[in-house]
């Protein structure tokens, strides 16, 4: 190789390696340098080829990225020509071949940079009590409703002894705006489960709490079981309906077709609480119904009922479980 050519190649390498995107560097060179930095575990250097500002720097430093690289190593890089703001590249992730376009842009002075170097991941579901971690780093939705990740491999975990979480590796690939398992499955909150002990305790609490709730002499119970604005007269008392205000509370008697909760029927569910996007894990059970019999102030017999559309218990605080029953008029 001629000495002049060698010096030229070294000069380009120094520009890309130490100064980030320069006007002298082509889109292909910038993308190749970005992918090379990722493949070598140099997270800080990879970000120099972009204008990105990560939401939480903990998830893009070299130390954390070492864990991502261990789970999703990028190698075999081959960059092609650019086309309409993209540079196409071949590479492997954990040995699996990928081909994708990496978006590039020019700044005001002509420097090329990688447009979307990070994968944005929604973590607004990860309430603090759940103890969710990502590659060992704690996530709290209040502080970190989303995280920016460099391409690599990631695993969610939990430190909460009441919960389980599927530990499949999620791969963030260069040029993509989401991450998924190697076979293309996206992460969903369905991956989060309850331990056997949690299911047993939740089932026991639900059964006890619902039994106690149905013992209340009220048409609007403390757990949410209620009837509409009126009750039907028993056939022996005539026809029609009467308003609930005519009912004597002490005469109210509830019964139910619901036979209790089996631990195996308890599953995690989600409901919105607090601000927009805030969610809370709950335990759910199958549907049922309840019937009520009572008497009016003038002694007439009335009856009504409702269907359960959901039976849930908040498990975020194990010392203060709360039962809530959603109903519709039966």
C-alpha positions, 0 to 999 in steps of 0.5 A: 500500500502506498504511504500517501494512501495509508496516511489518508485512511488513518486521517479518516479514522482519527476524525471519526474516532475522536471528533464525531461527525465531521464534514469530511466524513460521508454518511456511510463512514459515519454509520460504519463508525457508529456500528463499529463503536457499538460492536466494540462496546464503546457506548460513549463513542457511539453517541458522538455520531449523533445529536441525541440527548438520552433521558437517563444517562445511566442507561447509555454509559459504557458500564451499563452497555457492557451488559447490553452487549453481552446479551445482544452482541453486534458484529459482521458489519457491512455498510452499503450506499445511502439512499434518501436519508438512509445508509443500509447496513448488514450486521449480526445480532447474537449471530443472527443476520440483519439488514436495515437502513440507519437514518442519517441527517446533515446539520447546518454546517454539513456534518452527517450524523445518525438520526435515531441512535437510540431505541425509546422504551415505554416504562410508564407501567413500572410503578415503584412498588413493582421493583422492576429492573432493566439489566439490573438497573432499577426503574421507577415510572415516576422518575423514568416513564421511558428509557433510551437504549443503545442497540443491544440485548436487554432483560426486565427483572423484578425485586418484588417477591410477589411478582414474576417476570418473563426473562426473555432477551429483548433485542434493540437493533440499529435503525429500529425504534422498538425492541423485541425478542429474537423471534419478533415478539414485543414486550407486553405487561402480560409478561408480568405474573404473580407468584403462587403464594401471592395468588393464594393470598389474593384468592383468600382475601377476595373470598373473605372480603366479598363475603363480608361485603355481601353481609352489609345491609346496604344497596351500595356496599363498601366494595362496590356492589350496588344496584341501580336507581330502582328495585322491582316489586315482588309479584306478591306486592304488585307490579312495577318498581320503587326507588332505592330511597324507599328501601329500609336499609336494615332489610337488605339481604344479599346473595350471590352465584359467586362461589369464591376464588380459586388461586389458579383463577387469579391473574394480574391485570391493569387499571389506570390510577392517578395521572394519565398513563399511571397504572397499578397491578391488580389481581382479577377473578372470573365474573359472577352476579349478586341478588338483593332482597329488601322491603320498602318503608311501607312493607312491600317486598322488592328485589334486584341484582347486578352482574360482576364485570370485574373483581379485583384487589390492589396488591401494591401494599400487602399490608392494606389489600383493598377489594373493588367489585365492578358491576352492571345492573342485572 
